[in-house]
């Protein structure tokens, strides 16, 4: 191995370490978003139920849209990092080091267990309940009560449309 190859290998391994640090941070942030969503839903529902302003329940879909979108984007970046390591980074390092074995074996191994599909499906259901079913329940509650404001009805319809789009994106992403 030449000095240039050693330098390139060191740079690629440094990139690997850096990108795995980013992936770890994103995983922690993404996973905490479920707890934040639960807390936000509880807080908004409690305030709406205990005040003379039940229309405050319309804040819940907005909160779930923002947190759901953030969760989805982080989840996609986590997966993109894994794909990048498995394909681009591993092949570049293998080429420089003349290693034929798969590099970064964990990146492949952890995706191959028999329960991966059921775990992904369960996670999709959890995500849909947290970020879509709950805010739709809030919208249905709002719609079932007397609504005096055309503006609030329009807002609720826009929120419902946003939730539908988010739901489609969650399902499209889950197919990967």
C-alpha positions in Angstrom: 0.0 0.0 0.0 1.4 3.4 -1.0 1.6 6.4 1.2 -1.1 8.0 -0.9 -3.4 4.9 -0.3 -2.7 5.1 3.4 -3.6 8.8 3.5 -6.8 8.1 1.4 -7.7 5.2 3.8 -7.2 7.4 6.8 -9.4 10.1 5.3 -12.1 7.6 4.4 -12.1 6.2 7.9 -12.2 9.7 9.3 -15.2 10.4 7.1 -16.8 7.1 8.3 -16.3 8.1 12.0 -17.8 11.6 11.3 -20.8 10.3 9.4 -21.5 7.7 12.0 -21.4 10.4 14.7 -24.0 12.3 12.7 -26.1 9.2 12.3 -26.0 8.5 16.0 -27.0 12.1 16.8 -29.9 12.0 14.3 -31.1 8.6 15.7 -31.2 10.1 19.3 -33.0 13.2 18.0 -35.5 11.2 15.9 -36.3 8.8 18.7 -36.9 11.7 21.2 -39.4 13.3 18.8 -41.9 10.6 19.8 -41.6 11.6 23.4 -41.8 15.3 22.5 -44.9 14.5 20.5 -46.5 12.6 23.3 -45.8 15.5 25.7 -47.1 18.1 23.2 -50.3 16.2 22.5 -50.9 15.8 26.2 -50.3 19.5 26.9 -52.4 20.8 24.0 -55.3 18.4 24.8 -55.2 19.4 28.5 -55.2 23.1 27.8 -58.0 22.8 25.2 -60.1 20.7 27.5 -59.7 22.9 30.5 -60.3 26.3 28.9 -63.2 28.1 27.4 -61.4 27.8 24.0 -61.9 24.2 22.8 -60.7 25.4 19.3 -57.2 25.3 20.8 -57.3 21.6 19.8 -56.5 22.9 16.3 -52.9 23.5 17.6 -52.5 19.7 17.9 -52.4 18.9 14.1 -49.9 21.7 13.5 -47.6 20.4 16.3 -47.9 16.9 14.9 -47.2 18.0 11.4 -44.1 19.9 12.3 -42.8 17.1 14.6 -43.8 14.4 12.2 -42.1 16.1 9.3 -38.9 16.5 11.4 -39.1 12.8 12.4 -39.5 11.7 8.8 -36.7 13.9 7.5 -34.3 12.7 10.2 -35.3 9.1 9.6 -34.6 9.5 5.9 -31.1 11.0 6.6 -30.3 8.1 9.0 -31.1 5.6 6.2 -29.3 7.7 3.6 -26.1 7.6 5.8 -26.4 3.9 6.1 -26.8 3.5 2.3 -23.8 5.8 1.7 -21.6 3.8 4.1 -22.7 0.4 2.6 -22.2 1.5 -1.0 -20.0 4.5 -1.7 -17.7 4.6 1.3 -17.2 0.9 1.6 -16.4 0.4 -2.1 -14.0 3.4 -2.1 -12.2 2.0 1.0 -12.1 -1.5 -0.4 -10.6 -0.2 -3.7 -7.9 1.8 -1.9 -7.0 -1.1 0.5 -7.5 -3.9 -2.0 -9.8 -5.7 0.5 -12.4 -8.0 -1.1 -14.4 -8.8 2.0 -17.4 -6.5 2.6 -16.3 -3.6 4.7 -18.4 -2.2 7.6 -20.1 -5.5 8.0 -22.6 -4.2 10.6 -24.1 -2.0 8.0 -25.2 -5.0 6.1 -25.6 -7.6 8.9 -28.1 -5.6 11.1 -30.4 -5.2 8.1 -30.6 -9.0 7.4 -32.4 -10.4 10.5 -35.7 -12.2 10.1 -37.7 -9.7 12.1 -36.6 -6.6 10.2 -39.8 -6.4 8.1 -42.1 -6.8 11.1 -40.1 -4.2 13.1 -40.3 -1.7 10.2 -44.0 -2.3 9.8 -44.6 -1.9 13.6 -42.6 1.3 13.6 -44.6 2.6 10.7 -47.8 2.0 12.6 -46.4 3.7 15.7 -45.4 6.7 13.6 -48.8 6.9 11.9 -50.6 6.8 15.2 -48.3 9.4 16.8 -48.2 11.8 13.9 -51.5 11.2 12.1 -54.2 9.3 14.0 -53.9 11.5 17.1 -54.2 14.9 15.2 -57.0 13.5 13.0 -58.8 12.6 16.3 -58.4 16.2 17.3 -59.8 17.4 14.0 -62.8 15.1 14.3 -63.4 16.3 17.8 -63.3 19.9 16.5 -65.6 19.1 13.6 -68.1 17.3 15.8 -68.6 20.4 18.0 -70.4 23.4 17.0 -68.1 25.4 14.8 -68.9 29.1 14.4 -65.9 30.3 12.5 -65.4 29.7 8.8 -61.8 30.6 9.2 -61.2 27.9 11.8 -63.0 25.4 9.6 -60.7 26.4 6.7 -57.7 26.0 8.9 -58.8 22.6 10.0 -59.3 21.5 6.4 -55.8 22.7 5.5 -54.4 20.8 8.5 -56.2 17.7 7.4 -54.7 18.1 3.9 -51.3 18.5 5.4 -51.7 15.4 7.5 -52.8 13.4 4.5 -49.6 14.5 2.6 -47.5 13.6 5.6 -49.2 10.2 5.8 -48.5 9.5 2.2 -44.9 10.4 2.7 -44.6 8.1 5.7 -46.1 5.2 3.7 -43.9 5.9 0.7 -40.8 6.0 2.8 -41.8 2.8 4.7 -41.9 1.0 1.3 -38.1 1.4 1.0 
